[in-house]
Structures are given as C-alpha cells and as structure tokens.
C-alpha cells in the first residue's frame, strides 16, 4: 500500500474508468430532473455524461483546490459551481446526487437529513456507494472511506427520515467477484491501476450478469430516495 500515492488516486482512476461511469449513468438517467445538484463533484468526471439530461446544473465542491479546477474546467459551460457544503445551500432542487461521496462522510445520517431539506416535494435524493462492509479493506481506508454499505443501511435511513426508497439495487457483479477473490486470497494492492483498467473492460459482462441476476449482487449500491 505504501507504494501507491492515494492523493487524488480515487478520483483520477475511477473517472478514467469510462465503462463504469457510463454504466452508473445508465441506471440514473431516468431519475435526473432539473434543477439538478451534484454534491462532492470532485474533478467533474461525470458532468459530461449526465449533462445531456439536465439544463440547470449546479456542482457543489467544498474542497478549494477541486473547486478551482471545476471552475476552470467548466467556465465556458452553463454550469453553476459552489465552494461549500450542503448545509450552506439555500436553493431547493428536484434532484440531488452523491456519486461515491457518502462513504467519505462520518456522520452520514446527519448529511442525509440535511440534504433531504434541500430537495423539492416529490424530488429525488440519490446515493451511489461502495457495497458490502464485509469487503472493507486497506484501499477503502487509504482513500478515506468510513464504511461500505448494504441495503439495510438505507432501509434504516428511510426509517429515520421523511424519505421513501424508490429504487435500491446492487450492480457490477464482476467487481464483486474481484472483491471476493481479494478477500479469499488476500491479494496485495499492487498494480492497482492496471487491475482497475482490466475491471473496467469487463463492465459490459457485468451488465449482462446484473440483468440475469436481477441486480441481487454487485460491488456498488444505488439508492434513490423520494420525498
């Protein structure tokens, strides 16, 4: 693990995993309505994928360095960019999305409760997170993940908020297979970028398996709440 520089590693590597990013949008495109807010936009790796579905986009990024990167990257596009946290937002949105962000927040329930106040009636609050706490590993720890999620976590959140689950599925069965193999054989985190690129190439196979298994298994978990 010490041989890998994790500063920006997660954002840069997964944003380059285009097959995976497109697969995420495949599940989300029907839920994206204006006005739209992405929380923790990072380097904006998903913007060009979902921009075709929204004409009123706001990116929220509390990290100053990433905020300036986003400002520079999207200065010629009709996108609003804010440099603070969700609790400072005064507007309300029809869709709020957290792409692989909630796992970085220690008090996730508090974050969800705050975000739920920022969506309009019948709006959607969407989370994409890494799945299965059983497979929490050194990589998760190194990139700042507090946990991995199971369906029960979101059902518990539903009970403690005014939100209702509209969609709750696992996806990326091939990614889950790799997690299982790493767990069984205790594989070292070497050549991690190459492994991620190889996994990304197999996403089309994941799509087939996920469909056949009715999204019962997967490395990632998607939850869509409605208010």
C-alpha positions as CSV (number, residue, x, y, z in Angstrom):
1,X,0.0,0.0,0.0
2,X,2.8,2.4,0.8
3,X,4.0,2.4,-2.9
4,X,0.8,4.0,-4.1
5,X,0.2,7.7,-3.9
6,X,-3.5,8.0,-3.0
7,X,-3.7,11.8,-3.3
8,X,-6.4,12.1,-5.9
9,X,-5.9,8.5,-6.9
10,X,-9.6,7.5,-6.4
11,X,-11.0,10.5,-8.4
12,X,-8.5,10.2,-11.3
13,X,-8.6,6.5,-11.7
14,X,-12.3,5.9,-11.5
15,X,-13.1,9.0,-13.7
16,X,-11.0,7.3,-16.4
17,X,-13.0,4.1,-16.0
18,X,-15.4,5.3,-18.7
19,X,-17.3,2.0,-19.0
20,X,-18.1,2.1,-15.3
21,X,-19.1,5.8,-15.3
22,X,-21.4,5.2,-18.3
23,X,-22.9,2.2,-16.5
24,X,-23.7,4.4,-13.5
25,X,-25.5,7.0,-15.7
26,X,-27.4,4.1,-17.4
27,X,-29.2,3.5,-14.1
28,X,-29.6,7.1,-13.2
29,X,-30.6,8.9,-16.4
30,X,-34.4,8.4,-15.8
31,X,-34.2,10.0,-12.4
32,X,-32.3,13.2,-13.3
33,X,-34.6,16.2,-13.4
34,X,-34.0,19.9,-13.2
35,X,-32.9,21.7,-11.2
36,X,-30.0,19.3,-10.5
37,X,-27.3,19.3,-7.9
38,X,-24.2,17.1,-7.6
39,X,-22.7,17.1,-4.2
40,X,-18.9,16.5,-4.0
41,X,-18.4,16.8,-7.7
42,X,-14.6,16.2,-7.4
43,X,-12.9,16.7,-10.7
44,X,-16.2,16.7,-12.6
45,X,-15.7,13.3,-14.2
46,X,-19.4,12.6,-14.5
47,X,-20.6,16.0,-15.7
48,X,-20.3,15.4,-19.5
49,X,-22.2,12.1,-19.1
50,X,-25.2,13.5,-17.3
51,X,-25.2,17.0,-18.8
52,X,-27.4,15.8,-21.7
53,X,-30.2,15.1,-19.2
54,X,-30.1,18.4,-17.4
55,X,-30.2,22.1,-18.4
56,X,-30.0,23.5,-14.9
57,X,-26.9,22.0,-13.2
58,X,-25.1,23.0,-10.0
59,X,-21.9,21.4,-8.8
60,X,-21.1,21.6,-5.1
61,X,-17.5,21.0,-4.0
62,X,-16.2,22.0,-0.6
63,X,-12.5,21.4,-1.4
64,X,-11.0,24.6,-2.6
65,X,-8.4,23.0,-4.9
66,X,-11.1,20.9,-6.7
67,X,-13.5,23.9,-6.8
68,X,-10.9,26.0,-8.7
69,X,-10.3,23.0,-11.0
70,X,-14.1,22.7,-11.7
71,X,-14.3,26.5,-12.3
72,X,-11.6,26.3,-14.8
73,X,-12.8,23.2,-16.5
74,X,-16.4,24.3,-16.9
75,X,-16.1,28.1,-17.2
76,X,-17.5,28.1,-20.7
77,X,-20.4,25.9,-19.9
78,X,-23.7,26.8,-18.4
79,X,-23.0,25.2,-15.0
80,X,-23.1,26.8,-11.6
81,X,-20.3,25.8,-9.2
82,X,-20.3,26.4,-5.4
83,X,-17.5,26.1,-2.9
84,X,-19.2,25.0,0.3
85,X,-21.1,22.2,2.0
86,X,-24.8,21.1,1.6
87,X,-25.9,22.9,4.8
88,X,-25.0,26.3,3.2
89,X,-27.2,25.7,0.2
90,X,-30.4,27.9,0.2
91,X,-32.0,26.7,-3.1
92,X,-34.0,23.6,-3.4
93,X,-33.5,21.0,-6.2
94,X,-35.6,18.4,-8.0
95,X,-32.6,16.0,-8.0
96,X,-29.6,15.8,-5.7
97,X,-26.9,13.2,-6.3
98,X,-24.0,11.9,-4.3
99,X,-21.7,9.9,-6.6
100,X,-19.4,7.9,-4.3
101,X,-19.4,10.6,-1.7
102,X,-21.5,9.4,1.3
103,X,-18.9,6.8,2.3
104,X,-16.4,9.7,2.9
105,X,-18.7,11.3,5.5
106,X,-18.5,10.0,9.0
107,X,-22.0,11.2,10.2
108,X,-23.9,10.0,7.1
109,X,-27.3,10.1,8.7
110,X,-26.9,13.8,9.5
111,X,-25.8,14.5,6.0
112,X,-28.8,12.7,4.5
113,X,-31.2,14.7,6.8
114,X,-29.6,18.0,5.7
115,X,-29.8,17.0,2.1
116,X,-33.4,15.9,2.3
117,X,-34.3,19.5,3.3
118,X,-32.8,20.8,0.1
119,X,-35.0,18.7,-2.3
120,X,-38.4,19.8,-3.6
121,X,-41.6,17.9,-2.9
122,X,-41.5,14.7,-5.0
123,X,-37.8,15.3,-5.7
124,X,-35.1,12.7,-5.5
125,X,-32.1,12.2,-3.4
126,X,-29.7,9.7,-4.9
127,X,-26.7,7.9,-3.5
128,X,-24.2,5.7,-5.2
129,X,-21.8,4.0,-2.7
130,X,-19.4,1.0,-2.5
131,X,-21.2,-2.1,-1.3
132,X,-20.7,-4.7,1.4
133,X,-19.0,-3.8,4.6
134,X,-17.6,-7.4,4.7
135,X,-15.1,-6.3,2.0
136,X,-14.0,-3.1,3.6
137,X,-10.2,-3.1,3.0
138,X,-7.0,-1.1,3.2
139,X,-7.8,0.6,-0.1
140,X,-11.1,1.9,1.4
141,X,-9.3,3.1,4.5
142,X,-6.5,4.8,2.4
143,X,-8.9,6.8,0.2
144,X,-10.9,8.0,3.2
145,X,-13.9,5.7,3.2
146,X,-15.6,5.3,6.6
147,X,-17.6,2.3,5.5
148,X,-19.1,0.3,2.7
149,X,-22.9,-0.1,2.5
150,X,-25.6,-2.8,2.5
151,X,-29.3,-2.4,1.6
152,X,-30.1,-2.5,5.4
153,X,-28.2,0.8,5.9
154,X,-30.5,2.7,3.5
155,X,-33.6,1.0,4.9
156,X,-32.5,2.2,8.3
157,X,-32.0,5.7,7.0
158,X,-35.5,5.5,5.5
159,X,-37.0,4.8,8.9
160,X,-35.2,7.8,10.4
161,X,-36.2,10.4,7.8
162,X,-39.1,11.6,5.7
163,X,-37.6,9.9,2.6
164,X,-39.0,6.8,0.8
165,X,-36.9,4.3,-1.1
166,X,-37.9,4.3,-4.8
167,X,-35.0,2.1,-6.1
168,X,-32.4,0.1,-4.2
169,X,-30.1,-2.2,-6.2
170,X,-26.7,-3.7,-6.3
171,X,-24.8,-3.6,-9.6
172,X,-21.4,-4.6,-11.1
173,X,-21.2,-8.3,-10.3
174,X,-17.8,-8.6,-11.9
175,X,-16.5,-6.0,-9.5
176,X,-17.9,-8.0,-6.6
177,X,-16.2,-11.1,-7.9
178,X,-12.9,-9.3,-7.7
179,X,-13.6,-8.2,-4.1
180,X,-14.3,-11.8,-3.2
181,X,-11.1,-13.1,-4.8
182,X,-9.1,-10.3,-3.0
183,X,-10.7,-11.3,0.3
184,X,-10.1,-15.1,-0.1
185,X,-6.6,-14.9,-1.4
186,X,-5.6,-11.7,0.4
187,X,-4.1,-10.2,-2.8
188,X,-1.7,-7.3,-2.4
189,X,-2.7,-3.9,-3.6
190,X,-0.1,-3.8,-6.3
191,X,-0.5,-2.7,-10.0
192,X,-3.9,-1.4,-8.8
193,X,-4.4,0.9,-11.8
194,X,-3.9,-2.0,-14.2
195,X,-6.4,-4.0,-12.2
196,X,-8.9,-1.2,-12.3
197,X,-8.5,-0.8,-16.0
198,X,-8.9,-4.5,-16.6
199,X,-12.1,-4.5,-14.4
200,X,-13.4,-1.5,-16.4
201,X,-13.0,-3.5,-19.6
202,X,-15.3,-6.2,-18.1
203,X,-18.2,-3.9,-17.3
204,X,-20.2,-5.0,-20.4
205,X,-20.1,-8.5,-18.9
206,X,-21.3,-7.1,-15.5
207,X,-24.2,-5.5,-17.3
208,X,-25.3,-8.9,-18.7
209,X,-24.9,-10.8,-15.4
210,X,-26.6,-8.0,-13.4
211,X,-29.6,-8.2,-15.7
212,X,-29.8,-12.0,-15.4
213,X,-29.5,-12.0,-11.6
214,X,-32.0,-9.1,-11.2
215,X,-29.3,-6.8,-9.6
216,X,-29.1,-9.0,-6.5
217,X,-25.3,-8.8,-6.4
218,X,-22.7,-6.2,-7.1
219,X,-19.7,-4.1,-6.0
220,X,-21.8,-0.9,-5.9
221,X,-25.1,0.0,-4.4
222,X,-27.5,2.5,-5.8
223,X,-30.3,4.1,-3.7
224,X,-32.9,6.5,-5.0
225,X,-35.0,8.2,-2.3
226,X,-38.1,10.3,-3.0
227,X,-39.6,13.0,-0.7
